[in-house]
Amino acid sequence: MPTSVKDFFERRVPDALSRHPEKAKEVAAIFLFTVTGADGGTWTADLISSPPICQSGCIGQPQCTIEITDEDFRSMIDGGTQAAMQIFLGGRLKIGGDSMLISRLLRLLQLGSAPVI
């Protein structure tokens, strides 16, 4: 079953950040995700604040914004690095702000995709 985008941002990422705040420091950026579609929404991942947070809405001043469909985002979560690169290279991932931070995005996706133990 594909991962729910809402579950990813509202449960999995916050849980991972509370368990491993040191991993957020490695990313050290504020991302704003705008995901379109029935399973979409807007979330801010503030990986600079202490403690790091991921919550619904646009909070603070994002350094990098990401726009994507819920279907493509689920593919990125479930398909790993290769799926993310295909979506990025296919032009289906819109990036604003500091586009160099996109290289750190995979760390956030991996953190939220790690199994909950």
N, C-alpha and C positions, 0 to 999 in steps of 0.2 A: 504494500500500500504506500503511495507517495506521501512524503512528509507534508504536513499542513504548514503553510507559510506563517499563519497566525500562531500556531503552536511553537514554531521555530523561534519567533521573535518574542513571544509573550511567556514562554516557559523554558525552552531549552537553552537559549542564549543567557537569559538572566540566571538560571541555575548554574550554568558553566562559569559565568563570571563570579558568582558568589563562592564557588568551590576553588577557582583558580584565578584570583585577581591579578597575580603576577603575569599571567599570559596576556592580559589586556595591556599591561605596560609595554609589552613587546610590540604591540600594534600602535599604541599611543596616537590615536586619531579620533575624530568625531565624524561619524558617517550618518547621513540621512538616507533612508531607503523609502522610495515611493514605489509600491508594488500595485499594479493595476489588476483587475479581475475580481471574481467573486471571493477569492481567498486573500485578497490584497489589503492594503492599508498603508499607513505611514508610520515609520519607526525611527527613532534615533538611538544609535549605539555610541555612547560617550565612553570611550576607552581611555580618556585622560583623567576624568574625575576619580576621586577616591572616596568611596569605592566606585568602580566602573559600573555603569548602568546601561540597560537596554529597555526602552519604554516607548509606548505608543505616542505618536505625535512628533512635531518638530520642536525640539528642545535646544536652546542655546544657538550657537553659531557653528553649523556643520562645516567641516573642512572639505568634505567630499560628498557629493550627492549621487545617488544611484537610482535610475528609473528602469524598471523591468516589469514584464508581465508575471503573474503568479505561476503560470505554466513553466516559463523559462527559469524562474527562481527555484521552483521545486526541482527542476532538472539539475540546476547547479548544486543544490543541497544533496540530492540523491546520487548524482553522477560524478561528483568529485572534480578534481582539477581539469581533467580532459573536457568534461561537459562545460565547465565554466569558460575555458579557453575557446571552445567552439561558439558559445553564445557571444562572447566578447568579440571574436574575430568576425562573426556573422553580422555585427552591427546591431544586435538586439539588446544590448546593454548600453544605456545612455549614462554618461559620466559627466558631472559638473564639478567645478571647484578644482582642487588640487588633484589632477588625474594621476599623479605619481603615487598617491596613496592607494590606488587600486591594487597595487602589488601586495599590500597588506590585507586586502579584503579576504584572500584565501585563508589566512590565519583565523579570521573571525568565523568564516564558514566552517572550518575544521573544528574550531572550538565548540560551536553550537551543534555540530553533527556528531560529536563524540558520544559514545554510549553513556547513559546515566548509570552509574554504579552505586 
